[in-house]
Amino acid sequence: MRFPFLASHPRVALVRLSGAITPRPGLGGGLSLANTGPLLDRAFALRRLAAVFIVVNSPGGSPVQSSLIAGRIRQLAERRKLPVVACVEDAAASGGYWLACAADEIVADPASILGSIGVIAAGFGFQEALEKLGVERRVRTAGAEKSFWDPFRPEKPEDAARLQALLAALHEEFTAWVRARRGDRLKEGEEELFTGRFWTGRRAVALGLADRLGDAAGEARRRFGDRVRIIPVGERRRPLLMRFLPGVGAGAAEGMLAALEERAAWARLGL
């Protein structure tokens, strides 16, 4: 006698990685190893899994947190011997693409944004504002290069050169990861792909930055049939008040700053 309710269905764990990648998520949301690591651990620990799907929706952020999260995904995948599929929604750009490359395959919507394989540093110079306000800046250091890129002093050529060297080193870390994960699937040269430019999902497939067009539910059915069971794992949701007022309560300034930084990151993609 057969019992249909005991029939085995392919099981796929689904983890959503949404938001800017930052070491200080705070009240403004965001992704870090501290808040995504436990979700990934739970997803890969589920029994009888056929695969783990990572839904990526991120404009990027911290290269360190991007590397740490991606590294955790690879460690868990290799330990459990499970295939990982990244499904891109609005964007997997910059650090978001770093996360997507932790998967064995990348699926994207035709209108998704992918790429932005580059590193950026931005700031402001306030020295003239201080002069107009009649404020004198006083700084003392021990160490010739301790006062670096001070926004209240004119930019020094040696500081600009030092920062550029740092950005170049971080860029090499990023591109080395993309080379290692995408390999021969990349269909254009580095002078085209590693400039910081980004593309739609359809174009990203043509360039080899993604493998095919689709979405998480459709890709799960394509791979495992209509009987596949998708198991969402611990989607993080902020309290209702926090969604409208990300800076309310303790840490208000930090929460508001995180929200503004995330908004700026999305704006760079036109989203």
HURA-V344073 format. One record per residue. N is the residue number from 0. PHI is phi as a letter, one per 20 degrees, with the letter a starting at -180 (NA if undefined). Layout:
# HURA-V344073
N/PHI
N/PHI
This chain:
# HURA-V344073
0/NA
1/d
2/d
3/g
4/f
5/e
6/f
7/e
8/d
9/g
10/d
11/c
12/e
13/c
14/d
15/e
16/d
17/c
18/o
19/f
20/d
21/b
22/f
23/c
24/g
25/l
26/e
27/e
28/n
29/o
30/d
31/b
32/f
33/f
34/d
35/e
36/g
37/f
38/f
39/f
40/g
41/f
42/f
43/f
44/e
45/f
46/e
47/l
48/e
49/e
50/a
51/c
52/d
53/d
54/e
55/d
56/b
57/b
58/e
59/o
60/q
61/f
62/f
63/f
64/f
65/g
66/f
67/f
68/f
69/f
70/f
71/f
72/g
73/f
74/g
75/f
76/f
77/f
78/f
79/e
80/l
81/d
82/f
83/c
84/c
85/e
86/d
87/e
88/e
89/f
90/b
91/c
92/d
93/l
94/g
95/f
96/f
97/g
98/f
99/g
100/f
101/f
102/e
103/f
104/b
105/c
106/d
107/b
108/f
109/g
110/e
111/f
112/d
113/c
114/o
115/l
116/e
117/a
118/c
119/c
120/c
121/c
122/a
123/c
124/d
125/d
126/f
127/f
128/f
129/f
130/f
131/f
132/e
133/m
134/d
135/d
136/e
137/c
138/c
139/c
140/c
141/d
142/p
143/f
144/d
145/f
146/e
147/d
148/l
149/f
150/f
151/d
152/c
153/g
154/f
155/e
156/g
157/f
158/f
159/f
160/f
161/f
162/f
163/f
164/f
165/f
166/f
167/f
168/f
169/f
170/f
171/f
172/f
173/f
174/f
175/f
176/f
177/f
178/g
179/f
180/e
181/e
182/l
183/f
184/f
185/f
186/d
187/c
188/f
189/f
190/f
191/e
192/e
193/d
194/e
195/n
196/f
197/c
198/c
199/f
200/g
201/f
202/f
203/f
204/f
205/f
206/e
207/n
208/f
209/c
210/e
211/a
212/e
213/q
214/b
215/f
216/f
217/f
218/f
219/f
220/f
221/f
222/e
223/c
224/n
225/f
226/e
227/f
228/d
229/e
230/d
231/f
232/d
233/l
234/f
235/f
236/c
237/f
238/g
239/g
240/f
241/f
242/f
243/e
244/c
245/f
246/d
247/f
248/n
249/f
250/m
251/g
252/f
253/f
254/f
255/f
256/f
257/f
258/f
259/f
260/f
261/f
262/f
263/f
264/f
265/f
266/f
267/f
268/e
269/m
270/d
